[in-house]
Amino acid sequence: MDIIWKEITFEDKEVFEQFYKYKTSRGCELSFSNNYLWVAHYGTKWSIVENCLVFYNPHRDSVSLPIGENPYGALEALLKYYEEQNKPFIMHLVTAGQFAELEKKYPGKFAIEYVRDVADYIYEAESLGTLAGKKLHAKRTHINRFVENYPEWSYEKITDENIEECLEMAQKWREQNKCDEDKEKSAEFCVTLRALKEREKIGLTGGAIRTKDGIVAFSLGAHLTEDTFVVHIEKAFSDVQGAYPIINREFVLNAAKGFRYINREEDMGEEGLRKAKMSYNPAILLEKGNVRLI
């Protein structure tokens, strides 16, 4: 059996979205915007196997759980494909719920090893929008301080009229965070620029916080599932107290109306980011792992 793995391009958007109606998790990677934005960094490829969408990670020689009407037919084909190549079969980013379904279909055939660094943080939209309760008191305090310092602040949608200011702010953020000295931060910055420049093309919604000094924070996200909105990008000046909490809150209130959950993606093992994401009290920590044959 031969499978041709293809590069991800914008022209694949319509094809991917036909299959995404069959997705069985709220994982952040199950959106065209995520696939398209990060392809240059991860080199992810794709193919249609037995009428299912499958992603391939060339660095780890692993595949995703097939997405389609008959994922198990595609899985059988992938197992045969790896066996013929005499390679170990690995599926990446499989959730606990998906693995439970695998166990029902193939009892005792697979094992999963969860990877904490790629777990998604999923929050109740109402919680992020109101920041109510004792656990989020510190967030409200930071926002109050921001409002005191910048009483003229405003939230605005990212449009052609303010995109250049957002790009300029991103460049300043890059300098402040020394992105050129860190490979992961540099990749993140490249993704941010691409998201800003191609936001309408790939279906992203953007919002920004403006003060008398200009744009101090912005965020970009998209529809993920029927009840979940995913935030792909969030950038703010760390020396502006409250800038991060207020863009977090305002973006949810303005861009994610009608959604029950907000997926704020993973922390990739970065200690500071993990602490920040846990501080917002996630409703779900969506664990994902690598699946192997036993």
Buried (B, 14 or more C-beta within 10 A) or exposed (E): EEBEEEEBEEEBBEEBEEBBEBBBBBBBBBBBBBBBBBBEBBEBBBBBBBEBBBBBBEEEEBBBBBBBEEBBBBBBBBBEBBEEEEEEBBBBBBBEEBBEBBEEEBEEEBEBEBBEEBBBBBBBBEBBBBBEEEEBEEBBBBBEBBEEEBEEBEBBEBEEEBBEBBBEBBEBBBEEBEBEEEEEBBBBBBBBBBBBEBBEEBBBBBBBBBBEEEBBBBBBBBBBBEEBBBBBBBBBBEEBBBBBBBBBBBBBBBBBEEBBBBBBBBBEEBEEBBEBBEEBBBBBEBBBBBBBBE
